[in-house]
Amino acid sequence: MASFIVVEGLEGAGKSSVIARLMSVLKEHQFDVINTREPGGTPMAEAIRDCVKQDWDESVTQETELLLMYAARSQLVENIIKPALKSGTWVIGDRHDLSSVAYQGGGRGVSLDTLKSLRQMTLGDFAPHFTLYLDIEPSVGLARARGRGELDRIEQAGLAFFERARQTYQEQVASMPNAVTVDASQAMQKVQDDAANALNTYIKHVLSAQASNADV
C-alpha cells in the first residue's frame, strides 16, 4: 500500500534538499513516487499560491490567508494525492495540514477549533501516513531563506511569528505517533542522512505489516 509522506518545517529548514533525498530512497525500493508542494500542486492551487505569497496594496486578513490555504490543499488532495495513492504511487509532500496549524494557528493566532472545523470540511479523515519535521531555530532558518533571495509575504512575518510557529510545530509533533523530528541545524548531508534513515525505518514497518497481512 502506498503512503503519503510529508516533510514539514520552517523557512530555511532544508525541505527541498531532504525531499530530493527521500525521492531517491523510495526509488531505490522500486516504488513509484511523486512529490507535491503546498500551497500549490494543481493549476488552481498554484494560482492560489501566488495570491498567498505575493505582496498586496491592502491588508491580507488572517481569515483570508487561512481559507486560501485550505482551498489550495483541498484541490491538491482531491486531484493529485488521493488518485496517486489509489494507483499505488507514493507521495512526498512539501508541507500539509500541520503547516496551517503551525503558521496560521501558532503564528497568526487562529484558534485550533477553527482549524479543526476547516480541516474536517476540506479533508475529512485524510491525513499523512508519516511526517518528518525538520526542526531549526527560526533566526537560522530565516538567514538561510534570505540567502536564497527576496523573502515572500509570509517569510516577512517576523521572528516572533516564526518562534510561535516553531513552538506549535514542536508541541504538535510530540503528540503524533507517526512523526519524527530531525535536527535541521546540522550540516545538510547529516540532515538528509537522518531523514533517509527515518524513512527507511518507516518503509520496513510498512513492508512488515504487509507481509503479516499476507500471511493471515
C-alpha positions in Angstrom: 0.0 0.0 0.0 1.3 3.4 -1.0 1.9 6.1 1.7 1.7 9.9 1.9 4.9 11.2 3.4 5.0 14.8 4.5 8.1 17.0 5.2 7.4 19.9 7.5 9.5 22.8 8.9 10.1 26.5 9.0 11.7 28.5 6.2 15.3 27.5 5.6 15.0 24.1 7.2 16.1 22.4 4.0 12.9 20.7 2.9 13.7 20.7 -0.8 17.0 19.0 -0.3 15.6 16.4 2.1 12.7 15.7 -0.3 15.1 15.1 -3.2 16.9 12.5 -1.0 13.7 10.9 0.1 12.6 10.6 -3.5 15.8 8.7 -4.2 15.2 6.4 -1.2 11.8 5.4 -2.4 13.0 4.8 -6.0 15.7 2.6 -4.6 12.9 0.5 -3.1 11.3 0.3 -6.6 8.3 2.4 -5.5 6.6 4.8 -7.9 6.7 8.2 -6.3 5.7 11.8 -7.0 6.2 14.9 -4.9 3.9 17.8 -4.2 4.0 21.2 -2.6 1.7 23.3 -0.6 0.2 25.6 -1.3 0.2 24.6 -4.9 0.4 21.4 -7.0 -2.5 21.9 -9.4 -3.2 24.8 -11.8 -5.8 26.3 -9.5 -3.8 25.6 -6.3 -0.7 27.3 -7.9 -2.8 30.4 -8.7 -3.9 30.4 -5.1 -0.2 30.1 -4.1 0.5 33.3 -6.0 -2.3 35.0 -4.1 -0.9 33.9 -0.8 2.7 34.6 -1.4 2.8 38.0 -3.1 2.5 41.4 -1.5 -0.7 43.3 -1.9 -1.6 47.0 -1.6 -4.2 46.1 1.0 -4.3 44.2 4.3 -4.5 40.4 3.9 -6.5 39.2 6.8 -5.6 36.0 8.7 -9.0 34.6 7.7 -8.3 35.2 4.0 -4.9 33.6 4.3 -6.3 30.6 6.1 -9.2 30.0 3.7 -6.9 30.2 0.7 -4.5 27.6 2.3 -7.3 25.1 2.8 -8.8 25.8 -0.7 -5.4 25.0 -2.3 -5.0 22.0 0.0 -8.4 20.6 -1.0 -7.6 20.9 -4.7 -4.3 19.1 -4.3 -5.6 16.3 -2.1 -8.6 15.5 -4.3 -7.0 15.9 -7.7 -3.4 14.7 -7.2 -2.7 13.0 -3.8 -5.7 10.7 -3.4 -5.6 9.4 -7.1 -1.9 8.8 -6.8 -2.2 6.7 -3.6 -5.1 4.8 -5.1 -2.9 3.9 -8.1 -0.2 2.6 -5.7 2.1 5.7 -6.1 3.8 7.0 -3.0 3.5 10.8 -2.4 6.1 13.0 -0.7 4.5 16.3 0.3 6.4 19.6 0.9 4.0 20.7 3.7 0.5 19.7 4.5 -2.1 20.5 7.2 0.4 20.7 10.0 1.8 23.8 8.3 -1.5 25.6 8.8 -1.6 24.5 12.4 1.9 26.0 13.0 1.7 29.1 10.7 -1.9 30.2 10.8 -2.6 28.7 14.3 0.6 29.3 16.2 1.9 32.1 14.1 -1.2 34.1 13.3 -3.2 33.1 16.4 -6.2 31.3 14.7 -7.9 29.1 17.2 -7.4 25.3 17.0 -11.2 24.9 16.9 -11.4 26.9 13.7 -8.6 24.9 12.2 -10.3 21.6 13.1 -13.5 22.8 11.5 -11.8 23.7 8.3 -9.8 20.5 8.3 -12.9 18.4 8.7 -14.8 20.3 6.0 -11.9 20.1 3.4 -10.0 16.9 4.3 -12.3 14.8 6.5 -10.3 11.9 7.9 -7.5 12.2 5.3 -4.0 12.6 6.9 -0.4 11.8 6.2 0.8 8.3 7.0 4.2 9.6 8.1 5.6 13.1 8.9 9.2 14.3 9.0 9.6 17.5 10.9 12.8 19.5 10.2 13.4 21.5 13.4 15.5 24.6 13.2 16.0 27.8 15.2 13.9 30.5 13.4 16.7 33.0 13.2 19.0 30.4 11.5 16.2 29.3 9.1 15.4 32.9 8.1 19.0 33.7 7.5 19.2 30.8 5.1 16.0 31.9 3.4 17.4 35.4 2.9 20.4 33.9 1.3 18.2 32.4 -1.3 16.9 35.8 -2.3 14.0 38.2 -1.6 11.5 37.0 1.1 7.9 36.5 0.2 5.0 38.0 2.2 4.8 35.1 4.7 8.6 34.9 5.1 8.5 38.6 6.1 6.2 37.9 9.0 9.0 38.5 11.6 11.0 36.5 14.0 8.3 36.3 16.8 5.9 34.8 14.3 8.3 32.0 13.4 9.1 31.4 17.0 5.4 30.8 17.8 5.2 28.6 14.7 8.2 26.6 15.8 6.8 26.1 19.3 3.5 24.9 17.8 5.3 22.5 15.5 7.2 21.0 18.4 4.1 20.6 20.5 2.1 19.0 17.7 4.8 16.6 16.6 5.4 15.5 20.2 1.8 14.2 20.3 1.9 12.5 16.9 2.9 8.8 16.9 3.6 8.8 13.2 6.1 11.7 13.2 9.8 12.0 13.6 11.8 15.2 14.3 15.1 15.8 12.5 17.6 18.4 13.8 17.8 20.7 10.7 20.6 22.8 12.2 23.2 20.1 11.3 25.2 20.0 8.2 22.8 19.3 5.3 24.3 16.0 4.5 23.6 14.8 8.1 20.1 16.2 7.9 19.5 14.2 4.7 21.0 11.1 6.2 18.9 11.3 9.3 15.7 11.9 7.2 16.6 8.9 4.9 17.2 6.7 7.9 13.8 7.6 9.4 12.1 6.9 6.1 13.8 3.6 5.7 12.6 2.6 9.2 9.1 3.6 8.2 9.3 1.6 5.0 10.4 -1.5 6.9 7.4 -1.1 9.2 5.1 -0.9 6.2 6.6 -3.9 4.4 6.5 -5.9 7.6 2.8 -5.1 8.1 2.0 -6.0 4.5 3.8 -9.4 5.0 1.9 -10.1 8.1 -1.4 -9.3 6.5 -0.5 -11.6 3.5 0.1 -14.4 5.9 -3.3 -14.2 7.5 
